[in-house]
Amino acid sequence: MAEQVIVDATNHIAGRLCSCVAKILLKGDRVVILNAEKAMLSGDKYSIIKEWHKYLEVSSITHPEHGPYHARRPDRIITRMIRGMVPKKKAKGVGAMKRLRVYIGTPKNYGDIKTKVFDGAKIRKPTAYYLSVSELAKSIGWNE
């Protein structure tokens, strides 16, 4: 039987967290990520935001309303990062993404449950060296 792994994304580097979660998902376990908006992106704040604004400009010339669609909510940003780390067009990757749940904040039914911490993904410098996913989402158009 597959076990359920509950991860608190607070003060984790988003890419490293997502790679650990992707490995767990591909093994067949269920994963719940809490506080997705508190995950951190490492690097210069302005260059990260500038890079995302450039990414958001990508659209179809003939029919821009037909996509591509870009995530702006923190939970969708994290989900999309994980989707890039699994074979999304194969049955294994589709099943892995179905076993994933990502939440902004902590739902009531996960309030007092012990969460898993990935030591390799924790931030090591002061938070001034990082940009939180919520700050990024607000700068690209997310309204809480």
N, CA, C and O atoms as CSV, one atom per row, in Angstrom:
chain,resi,resn,atom,element,x,y,z
A,1,MET,N,N,0.838,-1.185,0.000
A,1,MET,CA,C,0.000,0.000,0.000
A,1,MET,C,C,0.878,1.242,0.000
A,1,MET,O,O,1.874,1.305,0.721
A,2,ALA,N,N,0.516,2.207,-0.792
A,2,ALA,CA,C,1.284,3.447,-0.886
A,2,ALA,C,C,1.046,4.297,0.356
A,2,ALA,O,O,-0.081,4.431,0.831
A,3,GLU,N,N,2.117,4.859,0.862
A,3,GLU,CA,C,1.976,5.721,2.031
A,3,GLU,C,C,1.819,7.170,1.591
A,3,GLU,O,O,2.109,7.520,0.447
A,4,GLN,N,N,1.358,8.004,2.511
A,4,GLN,CA,C,1.155,9.415,2.219
A,4,GLN,C,C,2.241,10.217,2.915
A,4,GLN,O,O,2.423,10.108,4.128
A,5,VAL,N,N,2.956,11.017,2.151
A,5,VAL,CA,C,4.018,11.866,2.673
A,5,VAL,C,C,3.496,13.295,2.686
A,5,VAL,O,O,3.044,13.805,1.661
A,6,ILE,N,N,3.559,13.941,3.846
A,6,ILE,CA,C,3.094,15.321,3.985
A,6,ILE,C,C,4.321,16.205,4.180
A,6,ILE,O,O,5.113,15.995,5.099
A,7,VAL,N,N,4.468,17.193,3.307
A,7,VAL,CA,C,5.647,18.052,3.288
A,7,VAL,C,C,5.218,19.486,3.541
A,7,VAL,O,O,4.263,19.971,2.934
A,8,ASP,N,N,5.928,20.171,4.445
A,8,ASP,CA,C,5.717,21.602,4.654
A,8,ASP,C,C,6.793,22.331,3.856
A,8,ASP,O,O,7.983,22.169,4.129
A,9,ALA,N,N,6.389,23.128,2.880
A,9,ALA,CA,C,7.334,23.788,1.972
A,9,ALA,C,C,7.975,25.034,2.570
A,9,ALA,O,O,8.778,25.682,1.899
A,10,THR,N,N,7.652,25.386,3.791
A,10,THR,CA,C,8.196,26.590,4.410
A,10,THR,C,C,9.715,26.507,4.486
A,10,THR,O,O,10.270,25.530,4.991
A,11,ASN,N,N,10.383,27.545,3.977
A,11,ASN,CA,C,11.845,27.667,3.989
A,11,ASN,C,C,12.568,26.524,3.285
A,11,ASN,O,O,13.673,26.151,3.679
A,12,HIS,N,N,11.953,25.969,2.250
A,12,HIS,CA,C,12.615,25.008,1.377
A,12,HIS,C,C,12.889,25.698,0.043
A,12,HIS,O,O,12.093,26.525,-0.403
A,13,ILE,N,N,14.005,25.363,-0.594
A,13,ILE,CA,C,14.274,25.859,-1.939
A,13,ILE,C,C,13.354,25.098,-2.881
A,13,ILE,O,O,13.341,23.867,-2.876
A,14,ALA,N,N,12.588,25.819,-3.685
A,14,ALA,CA,C,11.499,25.225,-4.466
A,14,ALA,C,C,11.975,24.128,-5.414
A,14,ALA,O,O,11.363,23.062,-5.463
A,15,GLY,N,N,13.037,24.357,-6.158
A,15,GLY,CA,C,13.500,23.366,-7.122
A,15,GLY,C,C,13.981,22.090,-6.467
A,15,GLY,O,O,13.678,20.994,-6.940
A,16,ARG,N,N,14.723,22.220,-5.386
A,16,ARG,CA,C,15.224,21.038,-4.675
A,16,ARG,C,C,14.081,20.269,-4.017
A,16,ARG,O,O,14.067,19.038,-4.019
A,17,LEU,N,N,13.133,20.997,-3.460
A,17,LEU,CA,C,11.952,20.367,-2.873
A,17,LEU,C,C,11.186,19.592,-3.938
A,17,LEU,O,O,10.788,18.448,-3.716
A,18,CYS,N,N,10.981,20.215,-5.087
A,18,CYS,CA,C,10.204,19.583,-6.159
A,18,CYS,C,C,10.894,18.340,-6.691
A,18,CYS,O,O,10.219,17.369,-7.035
A,19,SER,N,N,12.228,18.342,-6.770
A,19,SER,CA,C,12.915,17.149,-7.255
A,19,SER,C,C,12.787,15.997,-6.263
A,19,SER,O,O,12.639,14.847,-6.675
A,20,CYS,N,N,12.840,16.287,-4.965
A,20,CYS,CA,C,12.638,15.239,-3.953
A,20,CYS,C,C,11.220,14.695,-4.020
A,20,CYS,O,O,11.010,13.486,-3.929
A,21,VAL,N,N,10.247,15.586,-4.177
A,21,VAL,CA,C,8.841,15.182,-4.261
A,21,VAL,C,C,8.600,14.352,-5.518
A,21,VAL,O,O,7.860,13.369,-5.471
A,22,ALA,N,N,9.212,14.731,-6.639
A,22,ALA,CA,C,9.035,13.987,-7.887
A,22,ALA,C,C,9.540,12.556,-7.746
A,22,ALA,O,O,8.912,11.630,-8.259
A,23,LYS,N,N,10.656,12.363,-7.062
A,23,LYS,CA,C,11.189,11.016,-6.849
A,23,LYS,C,C,10.233,10.181,-6.010
A,23,LYS,O,O,10.012,9.005,-6.298
A,24,ILE,N,N,9.664,10.789,-4.970
A,24,ILE,CA,C,8.714,10.072,-4.115
A,24,ILE,C,C,7.470,9.697,-4.908
A,24,ILE,O,O,6.963,8.582,-4.778
A,25,LEU,N,N,6.974,10.620,-5.730
A,25,LEU,CA,C,5.780,10.356,-6.539
A,25,LEU,C,C,6.021,9.217,-7.523
A,25,LEU,O,O,5.149,8.370,-7.714
A,26,LEU,N,N,7.192,9.190,-8.146
A,26,LEU,CA,C,7.487,8.147,-9.128
A,26,LEU,C,C,7.666,6.782,-8.474
A,26,LEU,O,O,7.548,5.755,-9.141
A,27,LYS,N,N,7.953,6.764,-7.166
A,27,LYS,CA,C,8.011,5.489,-6.439
A,27,LYS,C,C,6.626,4.930,-6.171
A,27,LYS,O,O,6.483,3.737,-5.904
A,28,GLY,N,N,5.593,5.782,-6.238
A,28,GLY,CA,C,4.227,5.315,-6.048
A,28,GLY,C,C,3.543,5.820,-4.797
A,28,GLY,O,O,2.413,5.421,-4.518
A,29,ASP,N,N,4.192,6.686,-4.032
A,29,ASP,CA,C,3.582,7.222,-2.815
A,29,ASP,C,C,2.789,8.489,-3.126
A,29,ASP,O,O,3.030,9.160,-4.129
A,30,ARG,N,N,1.838,8.801,-2.244
A,30,ARG,CA,C,1.074,10.043,-2.359
A,30,ARG,C,C,1.834,11.143,-1.626
A,30,ARG,O,O,2.467,10.892,-0.600
A,31,VAL,N,N,1.767,12.363,-2.158
A,31,VAL,CA,C,2.462,13.492,-1.541
A,31,VAL,C,C,1.499,14.662,-1.415
A,31,VAL,O,O,0.776,14.991,-2.355
A,32,VAL,N,N,1.498,15.288,-0.234
A,32,VAL,CA,C,0.727,16.504,0.018
A,32,VAL,C,C,1.731,17.587,0.404
A,32,VAL,O,O,2.504,17.419,1.347
A,33,ILE,N,N,1.712,18.693,-0.327
A,33,ILE,CA,C,2.598,19.822,-0.027
A,33,ILE,C,C,1.757,20.931,0.584
A,33,ILE,O,O,0.780,21.382,-0.012
A,34,LEU,N,N,2.143,21.366,1.778
A,34,LEU,CA,C,1.456,22.444,2.484
A,34,LEU,C,C,2.293,23.718,2.401
A,34,LEU,O,O,3.510,23.652,2.227
A,35,ASN,N,N,1.650,24.865,2.523
A,35,ASN,CA,C,2.313,26.174,2.519
A,35,ASN,C,C,3.184,26.371,1.281
A,35,ASN,O,O,4.349,26.753,1.393
A,36,ALA,N,N,2.629,26.114,0.114
A,36,ALA,CA,C,3.387,26.249,-1.137
A,36,ALA,C,C,3.875,27.673,-1.353
A,36,ALA,O,O,4.906,27.884,-1.992
A,37,GLU,N,N,3.153,28.642,-0.833
A,37,GLU,CA,C,3.540,30.038,-1.040
A,37,GLU,C,C,4.784,30.419,-0.254
A,37,GLU,O,O,5.375,31.465,-0.520
A,38,LYS,N,N,5.203,29.593,0.716
A,38,LYS,CA,C,6.366,29.905,1.538
A,38,LYS,C,C,7.638,29.222,1.053
A,38,LYS,O,O,8.683,29.338,1.694
A,39,ALA,N,N,7.565,28.511,-0.070
A,39,ALA,CA,C,8.772,27.951,-0.681
A,39,ALA,C,C,9.599,29.102,-1.239
A,39,ALA,O,O,9.060,30.159,-1.567
A,40,MET,N,N,10.900,28.897,-1.345
A,40,MET,CA,C,11.804,29.977,-1.740
A,40,MET,C,C,12.483,29.680,-3.075
A,40,MET,O,O,12.755,28.527,-3.410
A,41,LEU,N,N,12.747,30.738,-3.821
A,41,LEU,CA,C,13.530,30.662,-5.054
A,41,LEU,C,C,14.847,31.369,-4.782
A,41,LEU,O,O,14.848,32.497,-4.288
A,42,SER,N,N,15.967,30.730,-5.093
A,42,SER,CA,C,17.257,31.341,-4.790
A,42,SER,C,C,17.698,32.231,-5.939
A,42,SER,O,O,17.437,31.939,-7.106
A,43,GLY,N,N,18.361,33.306,-5.596
A,43,GLY,CA,C,18.874,34.226,-6.600
A,43,GLY,C,C,18.427,35.652,-6.346
A,43,GLY,O,O,17.758,35.950,-5.356
A,44,ASP,N,N,18.807,36.516,-7.253
A,44,ASP,CA,C,18.473,37.930,-7.158
A,44,ASP,C,C,16.989,38.131,-7.439
A,44,ASP,O,O,16.475,37.645,-8.447
A,45,LYS,N,N,16.304,38.841,-6.556
A,45,LYS,CA,C,14.850,39.019,-6.680
A,45,LYS,C,C,14.461,39.655,-8.007
A,45,LYS,O,O,13.541,39.191,-8.681
A,46,TYR,N,N,15.157,40.704,-8.373
A,46,TYR,CA,C,14.778,41.441,-9.578
A,46,TYR,C,C,15.016,40.624,-10.845
A,46,TYR,O,O,14.223,40.692,-11.785
A,47,SER,N,N,16.099,39.855,-10.876
A,47,SER,CA,C,16.364,39.058,-12.074
A,47,SER,C,C,15.368,37.909,-12.200
A,47,SER,O,O,14.984,37.554,-13.315
A,48,ILE,N,N,14.941,37.321,-11.086
A,48,ILE,CA,C,13.942,36.246,-11.131
A,48,ILE,C,C,12.615,36.792,-11.637
A,48,ILE,O,O,11.981,36.185,-12.500
A,49,ILE,N,N,12.193,37.934,-11.105
A,49,ILE,CA,C,10.919,38.533,-11.528
A,49,ILE,C,C,10.988,38.950,-12.999
A,49,ILE,O,O,10.025,38.763,-13.741
A,50,LYS,N,N,12.116,39.512,-13.418
A,50,LYS,CA,C,12.294,39.914,-14.817
A,50,LYS,C,C,12.225,38.694,-15.739
A,50,LYS,O,O,11.615,38.749,-16.807
A,51,GLU,N,N,12.850,37.601,-15.321
A,51,GLU,CA,C,12.831,36.363,-16.109
A,51,GLU,C,C,11.413,35.816,-16.244
A,51,GLU,O,O,11.026,35.345,-17.313
A,52,TRP,N,N,10.635,35.878,-15.156
A,52,TRP,CA,C,9.249,35.398,-15.204
A,52,TRP,C,C,8.377,36.297,-16.076
A,52,TRP,O,O,7.500,35.803,-16.785
A,53,HIS,N,N,8.603,37.605,-16.035
A,53,HIS,CA,C,7.835,38.503,-16.898
A,53,HIS,C,C,8.123,38.208,-18.371
A,53,HIS,O,O,7.223,38.263,-19.210
A,54,LYS,N,N,9.376,37.895,-18.676
A,54,LYS,CA,C,9.739,37.526,-20.045
A,54,LYS,C,C,9.059,36.216,-20.439
A,54,LYS,O,O,8.598,36.074,-21.571
A,55,TYR,N,N,8.995,35.263,-19.515
A,55,TYR,CA,C,8.338,33.976,-19.752
A,55,TYR,C,C,6.839,34.164,-19.992
A,55,TYR,O,O,6.251,33.461,-20.812
A,56,LEU,N,N,6.228,35.097,-19.289
A,56,LEU,CA,C,4.788,35.326,-19.424
A,56,LEU,C,C,4.414,35.982,-20.749
A,56,LEU,O,O,3.257,35.921,-21.164
A,57,GLU,N,N,5.377,36.607,-21.411
A,57,GLU,CA,C,5.091,37.236,-22.693
A,57,GLU,C,C,4.934,36.228,-23.824
A,57,GLU,O,O,4.430,36.582,-24.890
A,58,VAL,N,N,5.352,34.983,-23.618
A,58,VAL,CA,C,5.270,33.963,-24.660
A,58,VAL,C,C,3.810,33.624,-24.902
A,58,VAL,O,O,3.104,33.207,-23.983
A,59,SER,N,N,3.354,33.801,-26.137
A,59,SER,CA,C,1.982,33.453,-26.498
A,59,SER,C,C,1.934,33.195,-27.994
A,59,SER,O,O,2.909,33.427,-28.708
A,60,SER,N,N,0.814,32.723,-28.450
A,60,SER,CA,C,0.614,32.468,-29.867
A,60,SER,C,C,0.359,33.791,-30.592
A,60,SER,O,O,-0.349,34.656,-30.077
A,61,ILE,N,N,0.923,33.943,-31.760
A,61,ILE,CA,C,0.730,35.181,-32.518
A,61,ILE,C,C,-0.672,35.225,-33.117
A,61,ILE,O,O,-1.331,36.265,-33.089
A,62,THR,N,N,-1.123,34.107,-33.655
A,62,THR,CA,C,-2.411,34.107,-34.343
A,62,THR,C,C,-3.597,34.103,-33.387
A,62,THR,O,O,-4.565,34.835,-33.591
A,63,HIS,N,N,-3.522,33.272,-32.337
A,63,HIS,CA,C,-4.623,33.184,-31.372
A,63,HIS,C,C,-4.055,33.185,-29.950
A,63,HIS,O,O,-3.903,32.116,-29.358
A,64,PRO,N,N,-3.739,34.349,-29.390
A,64,PRO,CA,C,-3.161,34.389,-28.048
A,64,PRO,C,C,-4.068,33.794,-26.975
A,64,PRO,O,O,-3.582,33.303,-25.956
A,65,GLU,N,N,-5.392,33.835,-27.200
A,65,GLU,CA,C,-6.305,33.290,-26.189
A,65,GLU,C,C,-6.285,31.765,-26.164
A,65,GLU,O,O,-6.851,31.162,-25.252
A,66,HIS,N,N,-5.649,31.132,-27.139
A,66,HIS,CA,C,-5.582,29.674,-27.183
A,66,HIS,C,C,-4.382,29.116,-26.431
A,66,HIS,O,O,-4.189,27.901,-26.406
A,67,GLY,N,N,-3.590,29.957,-25.830
A,67,GLY,CA,C,-2.500,29.483,-25.003
A,67,GLY,C,C,-1.154,29.844,-25.614
A,67,GLY,O,O,-1.108,30.459,-26.679
A,68,PRO,N,N,-0.073,29.478,-24.968
A,68,PRO,CA,C,0.020,28.685,-23.752
A,68,PRO,C,C,-0.410,29.480,-22.514
A,68,PRO,O,O,-0.275,30.702,-22.460
A,69,TYR,N,N,-0.919,28.768,-21.549
A,69,TYR,CA,C,-1.390,29.380,-20.311
A,69,TYR,C,C,-0.301,29.260,-19.256
A,69,TYR,O,O,0.332,28.211,-19.130
A,70,HIS,N,N,-0.082,30.319,-18.506
A,70,HIS,CA,C,0.990,30.359,-17.524
A,70,HIS,C,C,0.404,30.505,-16.122
A,70,HIS,O,O,-0.469,31.339,-15.882
A,71,ALA,N,N,0.899,29.679,-15.205
A,71,ALA,CA,C,0.408,29.682,-13.829
A,71,ALA,C,C,0.853,30.947,-13.114
A,71,ALA,O,O,1.971,31.426,-13.305
A,72,ARG,N,N,-0.041,31.484,-12.283
A,72,ARG,CA,C,0.292,32.647,-11.474
A,72,ARG,C,C,0.075,32.397,-9.986
A,72,ARG,O,O,0.567,33.163,-9.158
A,73,ARG,N,N,-0.653,31.338,-9.632
A,73,ARG,CA,C,-0.878,31.014,-8.224
A,73,ARG,C,C,0.288,30.179,-7.697
A,73,ARG,O,O,0.836,29.367,-8.443
A,74,PRO,N,N,0.684,30.354,-6.433
A,74,PRO,CA,C,1.823,29.614,-5.891
A,74,PRO,C,C,1.665,28.096,-5.966
A,74,PRO,O,O,2.625,27.396,-6.289
A,75,ASP,N,N,0.471,27.577,-5.673
A,75,ASP,CA,C,0.296,26.128,-5.729
A,75,ASP,C,C,0.429,25.603,-7.151
A,75,ASP,O,O,0.957,24.512,-7.362
A,76,ARG,N,N,-0.046,26.373,-8.129
A,76,ARG,CA,C,0.064,25.955,-9.533
A,76,ARG,C,C,1.507,26.081,-10.032
A,76,ARG,O,O,1.937,25.291,-10.873
A,77,ILE,N,N,2.257,27.061,-9.527
A,77,ILE,CA,C,3.668,27.200,-9.910
A,77,ILE,C,C,4.450,25.982,-9.439
A,77,ILE,O,O,5.240,25.420,-10.197
A,78,ILE,N,N,4.233,25.568,-8.183
A,78,ILE,CA,C,4.926,24.398,-7.637
A,78,ILE,C,C,4.508,23.137,-8.388
A,78,ILE,O,O,5.351,22.299,-8.710
A,79,THR,N,N,3.208,22.995,-8.669
A,79,THR,CA,C,2.727,21.830,-9.413
A,79,THR,C,C,3.384,21.768,-10.783
A,79,THR,O,O,3.779,20.691,-11.232
A,80,ARG,N,N,3.505,22.897,-11.446
A,80,ARG,CA,C,4.106,22.938,-12.774
A,80,ARG,C,C,5.595,22.596,-12.711
A,80,ARG,O,O,6.126,21.963,-13.623
A,81,MET,N,N,6.271,23.013,-11.633
A,81,MET,CA,C,7.680,22.668,-11.469
A,81,MET,C,C,7.849,21.161,-11.338
A,81,MET,O,O,8.766,20.581,-11.918
A,82,ILE,N,N,6.960,20.527,-10.573
A,82,ILE,CA,C,7.037,19.075,-10.398
A,82,ILE,C,C,6.697,18.370,-11.704
A,82,ILE,O,O,7.312,17.360,-12.045
A,83,ARG,N,N,5.720,18.898,-12.435
A,83,ARG,CA,C,5.333,18.287,-13.707
A,83,ARG,C,C,6.496,18.265,-14.697
A,83,ARG,O,O,6.594,17.362,-15.528
A,84,GLY,N,N,7.365,19.249,-14.604
A,84,GLY,CA,C,8.541,19.274,-15.458
A,84,GLY,C,C,9.583,18.241,-15.088
A,84,GLY,O,O,10.528,18.018,-15.845
A,85,MET,N,N,9.427,17.600,-13.926
A,85,MET,CA,C,10.404,16.626,-13.447
A,85,MET,C,C,9.921,15.189,-13.544
A,85,MET,O,O,10.644,14.271,-13.160
A,86,VAL,N,N,8.719,14.977,-14.047
A,86,VAL,CA,C,8.196,13.622,-14.254
A,86,VAL,C,C,7.880,13.447,-15.740
A,86,VAL,O,O,7.645,14.432,-16.439
A,87,PRO,N,N,7.871,12.201,-16.229
A,87,PRO,CA,C,7.527,11.974,-17.640
A,87,PRO,C,C,6.031,12.142,-17.856
A,87,PRO,O,O,5.286,11.162,-17.826
A,88,LYS,N,N,5.585,13.375,-18.071
A,88,LYS,CA,C,4.165,13.718,-18.026
A,88,LYS,C,C,3.324,13.070,-19.110
A,88,LYS,O,O,2.107,12.970,-18.955
A,89,LYS,N,N,3.935,12.622,-20.213
A,89,LYS,CA,C,3.158,12.027,-21.300
A,89,LYS,C,C,3.092,10.511,-21.217
A,89,LYS,O,O,2.473,9.876,-22.072
A,90,LYS,N,N,3.713,9.920,-20.212
A,90,LYS,CA,C,3.675,8.469,-20.022
A,90,LYS,C,C,2.762,8.148,-18.850
A,90,LYS,O,O,2.494,9.004,-18.006
A,91,ALA,N,N,2.293,6.926,-18.803
A,91,ALA,CA,C,1.348,6.516,-17.765
A,91,ALA,C,C,1.938,6.692,-16.368
A,91,ALA,O,O,1.227,7.064,-15.435
A,92,LYS,N,N,3.224,6.428,-16.224
A,92,LYS,CA,C,3.885,6.569,-14.925
A,92,LYS,C,C,3.827,8.020,-14.435
A,92,LYS,O,O,3.559,8.269,-13.260
A,93,GLY,N,N,4.078,8.967,-15.327
A,93,GLY,CA,C,4.049,10.376,-14.957
A,93,GLY,C,C,2.649,10.891,-14.705
A,93,GLY,O,O,2.438,11.697,-13.800
A,94,VAL,N,N,1.676,10.430,-15.505
A,94,VAL,CA,C,0.281,10.841,-15.304
A,94,VAL,C,C,-0.206,10.355,-13.945
A,94,VAL,O,O,-0.869,11.094,-13.217
A,95,GLY,N,N,0.124,9.109,-13.605
A,95,GLY,CA,C,-0.257,8.564,-12.299
A,95,GLY,C,C,0.418,9.300,-11.159
A,95,GLY,O,O,-0.185,9.515,-10.108
A,96,ALA,N,N,1.678,9.688,-11.366
A,96,ALA,CA,C,2.407,10.430,-10.333
A,96,ALA,C,C,1.745,11.774,-10.067
A,96,ALA,O,O,1.611,12.173,-8.911
A,97,MET,N,N,1.333,12.472,-11.105
A,97,MET,CA,C,0.701,13.781,-10.920
A,97,MET,C,C,-0.672,13.665,-10.264
A,97,MET,O,O,-1.114,14.591,-9.585
A,98,LYS,N,N,-1.347,12.541,-10.462
A,98,LYS,CA,C,-2.641,12.335,-9.798
A,98,LYS,C,C,-2.468,12.099,-8.303
A,98,LYS,O,O,-3.392,12.340,-7.526
A,99,ARG,N,N,-1.291,11.630,-7.897
A,99,ARG,CA,C,-1.029,11.379,-6.474
A,99,ARG,C,C,-0.522,12.620,-5.743
A,99,ARG,O,O,-0.212,12.544,-4.554
A,100,LEU,N,N,-0.432,13.745,-6.420
A,100,LEU,CA,C,0.103,14.976,-5.833
A,100,LEU,C,C,-1.015,15.936,-5.454
A,100,LEU,O,O,-1.962,16.126,-6.218
A,101,ARG,N,N,-0.907,16.542,-4.274
A,101,ARG,CA,C,-1.800,17.614,-3.842
A,101,ARG,C,C,-0.929,18.748,-3.312
A,101,ARG,O,O,-0.033,18.525,-2.498
A,102,VAL,N,N,-1.199,19.962,-3.776
A,102,VAL,CA,C,-0.442,21.138,-3.341
A,102,VAL,C,C,-1.435,22.165,-2.826
A,102,VAL,O,O,-2.418,22.474,-3.499
A,103,TYR,N,N,-1.181,22.698,-1.630
A,103,TYR,CA,C,-2.099,23.644,-1.002
A,103,TYR,C,C,-1.393,24.948,-0.657
A,103,TYR,O,O,-0.216,24.960,-0.295
A,104,ILE,N,N,-2.141,26.052,-0.776
A,104,ILE,CA,C,-1.702,27.337,-0.246
A,104,ILE,C,C,-2.146,27.349,1.212
A,104,ILE,O,O,-3.333,27.188,1.497
A,105,GLY,N,N,-1.223,27.533,2.125
A,105,GLY,CA,C,-1.571,27.469,3.544
A,105,GLY,C,C,-1.706,26.023,3.995
A,105,GLY,O,O,-1.227,25.100,3.336
A,106,THR,N,N,-2.375,25.843,5.143
A,106,THR,CA,C,-2.582,24.513,5.696
A,106,THR,C,C,-4.068,24.275,5.889
A,106,THR,O,O,-4.694,24.975,6.685
A,107,PRO,N,N,-4.660,23.304,5.184
A,107,PRO,CA,C,-6.075,22.988,5.402
A,107,PRO,C,C,-6.306,22.454,6.814
A,107,PRO,O,O,-5.379,21.966,7.459
A,108,LYS,N,N,-7.544,22.548,7.286
A,108,LYS,CA,C,-7.867,22.148,8.660
A,108,LYS,C,C,-7.561,20.683,8.933
A,108,LYS,O,O,-7.122,20.345,10.032
A,109,ASN,N,N,-7.781,19.801,7.955
A,109,ASN,CA,C,-7.567,18.374,8.209
A,109,ASN,C,C,-6.083,18.004,8.267
A,109,ASN,O,O,-5.764,16.869,8.620
A,110,TYR,N,N,-5.164,18.918,7.934
A,110,TYR,CA,C,-3.730,18.664,8.056
A,110,TYR,C,C,-3.103,19.518,9.148
A,110,TYR,O,O,-1.886,19.697,9.163
A,111,GLY,N,N,-3.904,20.046,10.058
A,111,GLY,CA,C,-3.427,20.995,11.051
A,111,GLY,C,C,-2.334,20.500,11.966
A,111,GLY,O,O,-1.297,21.153,12.075
A,112,ASP,N,N,-2.523,19.363,12.633
A,112,ASP,CA,C,-1.576,18.908,13.652
A,112,ASP,C,C,-0.759,17.701,13.217
A,112,ASP,O,O,-0.180,17.021,14.063
A,113,ILE,N,N,-0.697,17.420,11.935
A,113,ILE,CA,C,0.023,16.249,11.443
A,113,ILE,C,C,1.500,16.598,11.287
A,113,ILE,O,O,1.846,17.693,10.843
A,114,LYS,N,N,2.373,15.649,11.660
A,114,LYS,CA,C,3.812,15.857,11.546
A,114,LYS,C,C,4.206,15.857,10.071
A,114,LYS,O,O,3.770,14.998,9.305
A,115,THR,N,N,5.028,16.819,9.682
A,115,THR,CA,C,5.413,16.960,8.279
A,115,THR,C,C,6.859,16.528,8.066
A,115,THR,O,O,7.672,16.546,8.990
A,116,LYS,N,N,7.158,16.143,6.840
A,116,LYS,CA,C,8.509,15.714,6.477
A,116,LYS,C,C,9.335,16.931,6.073
A,116,LYS,O,O,8.826,17.864,5.452
A,117,VAL,N,N,10.610,16.908,6.435
A,117,VAL,CA,C,11.535,17.987,6.101
A,117,VAL,C,C,12.670,17.385,5.277
A,117,VAL,O,O,13.240,16.364,5.662
A,118,PHE,N,N,12.998,18.001,4.159
A,118,PHE,CA,C,14.119,17.570,3.330
A,118,PHE,C,C,15.317,18.447,3.675
A,118,PHE,O,O,15.337,19.632,3.344
A,119,ASP,N,N,16.324,17.862,4.347
A,119,ASP,CA,C,17.475,18.650,4.786
A,119,ASP,C,C,18.266,19.216,3.611
A,119,ASP,O,O,18.822,20.309,3.714
A,120,GLY,N,N,18.323,18.491,2.504
A,120,GLY,CA,C,19.051,18.980,1.338
A,120,GLY,C,C,18.361,20.136,0.641
A,120,GLY,O,O,18.980,20.833,-0.164
A,121,ALA,N,N,17.083,20.349,0.941
A,121,ALA,CA,C,16.317,21.403,0.279
A,121,ALA,C,C,16.092,22.623,1.171
A,121,ALA,O,O,15.553,23.625,0.702
A,122,LYS,N,N,16.490,22.564,2.442
A,122,LYS,CA,C,16.294,23.704,3.338
A,122,LYS,C,C,17.225,24.850,2.948
A,122,LYS,O,O,18.324,24.627,2.441
A,123,ILE,N,N,16.768,26.079,3.190
A,123,ILE,CA,C,17.616,27.231,2.883
A,123,ILE,C,C,18.729,27.311,3.924
A,123,ILE,O,O,18.528,26.979,5.093
A,124,ARG,N,N,19.909,27.758,3.480
A,124,ARG,CA,C,21.062,27.813,4.365
A,124,ARG,C,C,21.496,29.245,4.677
A,124,ARG,O,O,22.167,29.490,5.679
A,125,LYS,N,N,21.115,30.180,3.821
A,125,LYS,CA,C,21.473,31.586,4.017
A,125,LYS,C,C,20.289,32.315,4.640
A,125,LYS,O,O,19.202,31.744,4.736
A,126,PRO,N,N,20.473,33.556,5.062
A,126,PRO,CA,C,19.328,34.346,5.535
A,126,PRO,C,C,18.299,34.529,4.417
A,126,PRO,O,O,18.638,34.463,3.235
A,127,THR,N,N,17.059,34.757,4.794
A,127,THR,CA,C,15.972,34.830,3.812
A,127,THR,C,C,16.101,36.010,2.859
A,127,THR,O,O,15.393,36.059,1.853
A,128,ALA,N,N,16.982,36.961,3.145
A,128,ALA,CA,C,17.173,38.093,2.239
A,128,ALA,C,C,17.766,37.656,0.902
A,128,ALA,O,O,17.655,38.382,-0.086
A,129,TYR,N,N,18.396,36.479,0.857
A,129,TYR,CA,C,19.004,35.982,-0.372
A,129,TYR,C,C,18.017,35.211,-1.244
A,129,TYR,O,O,18.395,34.705,-2.300
A,130,TYR,N,N,16.772,35.115,-0.823
A,130,TYR,CA,C,15.786,34.312,-1.535
A,130,TYR,C,C,14.536,35.132,-1.826
A,130,TYR,O,O,14.295,36.175,-1.218
A,131,LEU,N,N,13.752,34.633,-2.771
A,131,LEU,CA,C,12.462,35.221,-3.125
A,131,LEU,C,C,11.409,34.155,-2.861
A,131,LEU,O,O,11.524,33.040,-3.371
A,132,SER,N,N,10.389,34.473,-2.076
A,132,SER,CA,C,9.351,33.479,-1.816
A,132,SER,C,C,8.441,33.360,-3.031
A,132,SER,O,O,8.321,34.293,-3.825
A,133,VAL,N,N,7.807,32.211,-3.166
A,133,VAL,CA,C,6.915,31.973,-4.303
A,133,VAL,C,C,5.722,32.920,-4.236
A,133,VAL,O,O,5.202,33.320,-5.277
A,134,SER,N,N,5.274,33.290,-3.026
A,134,SER,CA,C,4.151,34.224,-2.923
A,134,SER,C,C,4.547,35.616,-3.427
A,134,SER,O,O,3.742,36.284,-4.076
A,135,GLU,N,N,5.776,36.062,-3.137
A,135,GLU,CA,C,6.240,37.353,-3.650
A,135,GLU,C,C,6.299,37.333,-5.171
A,135,GLU,O,O,5.904,38.297,-5.827
A,136,LEU,N,N,6.794,36.230,-5.728
A,136,LEU,CA,C,6.844,36.097,-7.184
A,136,LEU,C,C,5.442,36.115,-7.772
A,136,LEU,O,O,5.183,36.806,-8.757
A,137,ALA,N,N,4.532,35.348,-7.159
A,137,ALA,CA,C,3.164,35.258,-7.673
A,137,ALA,C,C,2.473,36.619,-7.637
A,137,ALA,O,O,1.755,36.975,-8.571
A,138,LYS,N,N,2.686,37.377,-6.568
A,138,LYS,CA,C,2.080,38.711,-6.483
A,138,LYS,C,C,2.645,39.644,-7.551
A,138,LYS,O,O,1.921,40.482,-8.088
A,139,SER,N,N,3.917,39.506,-7.857
A,139,SER,CA,C,4.524,40.394,-8.851
A,139,SER,C,C,4.101,40.051,-10.274
A,139,SER,O,O,4.207,40.895,-11.163
A,140,ILE,N,N,3.622,38.825,-10.511
A,140,ILE,CA,C,3.193,38.458,-11.867
A,140,ILE,C,C,1.678,38.421,-12.010
A,140,ILE,O,O,1.163,37.996,-13.044
A,141,GLY,N,N,0.954,38.868,-10.973
A,141,GLY,CA,C,-0.480,39.053,-11.164
A,141,GLY,C,C,-1.408,38.230,-10.307
A,141,GLY,O,O,-2.605,38.183,-10.592
A,142,TRP,N,N,-0.911,37.568,-9.255
A,142,TRP,CA,C,-1.788,36.783,-8.385
A,142,TRP,C,C,-2.376,37.699,-7.323
A,142,TRP,O,O,-1.646,38.444,-6.670
A,143,ASN,N,N,-3.681,37.648,-7.148
A,143,ASN,CA,C,-4.359,38.391,-6.088
A,143,ASN,C,C,-4.860,37.395,-5.067
A,143,ASN,O,O,-5.716,36.565,-5.372
A,144,GLU,N,N,-4.330,37.473,-3.847
A,144,GLU,CA,C,-4.739,36.538,-2.801
A,144,GLU,C,C,-6.222,36.551,-2.722
A,144,GLU,O,O,-6.803,35.836,-1.905
